[in-house]
Structure formats: C-alpha cells, structure tokens
Amino acid sequence: MTEMSEKQYYVPHTAKWPIVACLGLFITVIGASLKFNSLDLEPTTPWVMYLGFAILIVMFFGWFGEVIKESEDNLYNKQVDGSFRAGMIWFIFSEVMFFASFFGALFYARTFAVPWLGGEGTNLATNVQLWPGYEAVWPTNGPADVNGRFETISAFSLPLVNTLLLLTSSITITIAHHALRANDRKKTIIWMIATVLLGATFLFYQVEEYIEAYQHLNLTLKSGIYGSTFFMLTGFHGLHVTLGTIMLIVITVRLMKGHFKAHDHFGFEAVAWYWHFVDVVWLGLFIFVYVL
Amino acid sequence: MKYFIVIVFLFILYSMGSALFYLSRDKGQSSNTVRFLTVRVVLSVVLFMFIILAMKMGWIVPHGLQVVATG
C-alpha cells in the first residue's frame, strides 16, 4: 500500500484546457463540414476551419506545456505515471484502428470489389450487365474511368528515397534511445536532431511527390478508387509524420533543458515508440501501396 | 515472395506490440522496450533490403511499373 499512498493523485482544479479543446474541435468540424459540402459562404468557409485549427494548436501547446511543468514540479506519482501509460495504449489502439480502416478499404477494393466488377467468381452478370469490357487490373480508377487516365508513382523513385529516409530516422532515434538509457545526454540530443532533420526531409519529398502526381501524372484524390486510397493513406501518414516531427522537436528541446532521466523518461519513450509506429505504417504503405 | 514479405512484416508488428506492452508494464525500469524497438528496426532494414533485391532480381514486379489505367 506504500505505493498507493506515496502522494495524492494530482488533479488540477483550475483546468481550462478541456473546454478550450471542445471549442476548438467544435469549430474545426463545423468549418470543415461547411467547406467540404461546398456551401456558398465564401469567404468565411475556409476561415472557420482555420480558426478551429488555430484554437487546437494553442490548446495543445498550452495544455501539454502545463503537463510538462507539472511533471517537472514532481506533482505526478506512480499512479499518474500509470495513467499516462494506459492513455498511450488507448491512443495507439485508436491509431491502429484508424490506419486499419484505410488499409482495409485498400485490401477490400483490390481483393474483392474490383475483381467482382471485372466478373470474377459468380459475378459474370455484373460485369456483362453493368460494365461490359471492363478488365479488373490494379491500379484502376474503376470501370467508369473516373477523372480520366492517370499514371502511378513508381516505387523506385521518390517512395524508395522516402523509405530510406524514414528507416534511417528510426535507426537514429534508436541510437538516441540507447544513449538516453546510458545517461549520455549530449549523444541523445545529437541523434534526436538528426532524426528531426530526416523527418523534415521526408516531408519535403512527400510534398514533391504530390506535386508530381497532380501536375504530371493526373493522379489526384479524384482518380477513382486508386486515387482515394492512395491519397487517404499517404496523406494521413504524412500528417502523422508532421505531428511526429513536432513531437520530436519538443522532446529534443526538453532534453536540452535537462528533462528526462535514464530510468524516468516516459515522454521520450512514448514519442520514440510513436515514431517507430509511423515508420512501420510507411513500410506497410511502401509494400502494399507502391510495391505489391 | 509476397508471403515472405508479409510474414517478416508481421514479425515487425509483433516486436512493435511487445515494445508497447513493456512500455506500459515495466514503466521505464527495464530495457525491454528499447530492445524490442531495436529488433523491429533491424527487421525493417533487412526487409527493405530484401525488397530492393527482389525487385532487382525480378522476383516481384512493382505494380507502378506496369502503368495501366483502365477505362
């Protein structure tokens, strides 16, 4: 029972951030639905969404800043530490489900829906009646040829470079992780900076790839089932790399300020795990979207 | 070849899961998390090199090279 009564479980009594988060989310979703439903409310429509995003960003910096301060002030006991770890598990569970749904859409379309339209199995009548002459191959924008002819990004070009960049960043963060556990702060910071730079370079090339797809290959979000799955998967992954890079920068600054110890560094370890997760998702994308 | 790639990928997912498990259970008091993360990095590098080799040798053909859009 000593562990339980180590100190009281810290509860901040004047927390304003949850209500700010609600407000930010509410305005973001209202703004996004106005924008994507193309309601003719220009010029207000995109700005409502941007205002929501701005509130969310302020909320994240404010809230997480307070959490970091409370942690450094030793207000958290082992129970609170356990709560953070449980929170991490649930957060990752939601992330896994999120990406599983988009990978699932890709697998379903490739393995079932597209072959059915091509008349596979007992679906010959579907093919003959609805889409005569449609041959089920992948990549495809579907039998209706939505958005016209397009070309795909070759796995040998930018995706290969990007895979190499993210894999290298995973190696550098692992070196930093080992260094932190060995209490070598300087080495940890150097390898964290390398990881941040690699992550930023990945994002740069990802933008290049999208420009190439839109301007030269006619591969857009509107290119039927291939375009939708391609941009939803790589786009949301890119968003995760962006957030991951911001998280890495925050952790690096905290390391410079002297935060984290060799055996007490949940913030670091959670972000490191998240970065590995983002890299594994990319590896999955590289294999299932670009290669196979 | 496809199955080999998928199986190694599943091993990578397994080591990620183990790292997360120890992140939660050992609460920073053991090196299990970093150890499993290192395993997953090594596996990923091996898998990546294998994919490059397989594409070079023609064991697998990336669908991007076929450049087809049907209508």
Interface residues (C-beta under 8 A of the other chain):
Chain A: K78 D81 G82 R85 A86 M88 I89 I92 Y134 E135 V137 W138 P139 T140 N141 P143 D145 G148 R149 F150 E151 T152 I153 S154 A155 F156 L160 T163 L164 L167 S170 I171 T174 H177 H178 R181 H263 D264 H265 F266 E269 A270 A272 W273 H276 F277 D279 V280 L283 G284 F286 I287 Y290 V291 L292
Chain B: K2 I5 F9 I12 L13 M16 A19 L20 L23 S24 K27 G28 Q29 S31 T33 V34 L37 T38 R40 V41 S44 V45 L47 F48 I51 I52 M55 I60 P62 H63 G64 L65 V67 V68 A69 T70 G71
